[in-house]
């Protein structure tokens, strides 16, 4: 009987110790998992914020470069001559279209350039060379000209492009 009690006590102690050991292991594992997860989450947030900041700086830099490029382009005398002329001749149209092609070729961030003259109510566009503005730009450009605005406008475009509107120095063209 004494042996049975010892044996029973041994098994109870063993089972109790095993359960306590499992509880300790599970608790330590849970705490370690939460700590490591929190550290990884924090590191991931820091890395994402750094990437977003670098991307924002890169985009801002590219937008400023385009702004400076268009500002320089808008000072061109043949462009201003074209926009101030009621009925520009073929040579003026050719020169402006050639200038727009060169501008797009020099700056890979620019997809299209449209020059709109409020005097002749016509535009010169690259790539198509048409004399009318696309419908989605017409209202935006005329409003910018009326308000004398120079700014980036986020329009609803399927390709995600931004529109930059700049009034030329003669204040009659965009």
N, C-alpha and C positions, 0 to 999 in steps of 0.2 A: 504494500500500500504506500509505503514511504517512497518507493521507487516510482510509482504511478504519479504521485503528487509532484515529485521532482521533474519527471518527464513532462507532465502537464504544465508546470510552471516554466520549464525550459521553452516549450512551444509557444506559450502565451507571451513570454518575454521576446522570443524570436519574432513572432508576428507583430507585436507592438513596436519593436525596434525597426522592423522592415517597413511598417506603415509610417512611422516617424521619419525614417530615412527617405522614403518616397515623397512625403510631404515637404521635407527640407529640400530635396532635389528639385521638385516641381516649383517651389517658391523661388529658389535661387535662379532657376531657368527662366521663370516668368519675369523676375526683376531684371535679369541680364538682357532678356529679349527686349523688354520695354526701354531699357537704357540705351542699348545699341540702336534700336529703331528711332528713338528720339534724336540721337546723335547723327544718324544717317539722314533723317528728315531735315535737321538743322543744316547739315552740310549741303544737302541738295538745294535747299532754299537759298543759301548763300551763293552757290554755283549758278543757279538760275538767275538770281538778281544780277550777278556779275555779267553773265552773258547778255541779259536784256539791256543793261547799261552800256555795254560795248556796242551792241546793235544800234541802240538809240544814238550814240555818238557818231557811229558810222553813217547812219541815215541822215542825221543833222548835217554832217560834213558834206555829204553828197548833195543835199538840197541847197546848201550854201554855195557849193561849186556851180550848180546849175543856175542859181540866182545870179551869181557874178558873171557867168558865161552869157546869159540872156541880157543882162544889163549892158555888157560890152557890145553884144550884137545889136541892141536897140539904139546904140549911138551911131550906127552906120548911116552915112549920109544918103546912100541910094535907097535904103529902107524908108527913111523919113521922106525922101523925095517921092517915092512911090505912094506912100500913104496920104500925102498932102495933095496929090494930083487928082483932079476930078475924073479924068479919063487917061489913065496911064497907058503909054504905048507898049507895043510888043517887046521892045528892047528892055524897058523898065521891068516889065513882068518877068522876062527871062532872067535878068540880073538878080531880082529878088528870089525867084524860084531856085536859081543856082546857089545863092547865098544860104537859103534854107536847107538845101541838100548838103552843102558843106558843113553847116552847123550840126545837123543830125549825124553826119559821118564822123565829126570830130568828138562828139560826146555820146558815148554809148548808152547813157542813162536817159537820153531824150528819144521818145518814140515818134512824136509828131510835133510840128510847129505850124501854127496858123497866125497870120498877120491880118488883122481886121482894120480897115479904114472907115471911120465914121463919115468921112467926106464923100468917098465914092460908094459907100455902103457895100463894098466888096472885100473879099478876103483872098489871101494867097496862102495855100496850104501845102505842106509836105506831108505825106508822100504823093498825094494825088494831083496837086496843082489846080484844084478847083477854085472857083471864085465865090463860093458860098460856104458858110460855116456849117458843120454838121449840126443837126437839130439839138443834140444834147449840149452843145457848146454855145449856141447862138444866144440864148437868154443870159447865160452866165457871163459871157464876154461883154455883152451890151450893158449889163448891170454894172460890171466892173468899170467899164469906160465912163458910165454916167456918174458913178461914185468916186472915180479916180483912185481905184484900188490897185495895190501891188501885193499879192498874197498867194499862198498855196491854198487850193480849195480841194477838199476831199469829195469828189463826186462819186456817184454810184456807178462804178465801171465793173464789168465782168472780169476784166483782166487786172484789176487792183491798181491801176495807175492813178497818179495824182495830177491835178491840173494846176499849172502856175500861170497866173494872169499878171501881166505887167503893162502899165500904161507907158507908151513911148513918150519921148521928150516933147513932142509936139502936142501932147494931151488930146489928140484927136484919133489916136490909134492904140490898138492893144496887140 
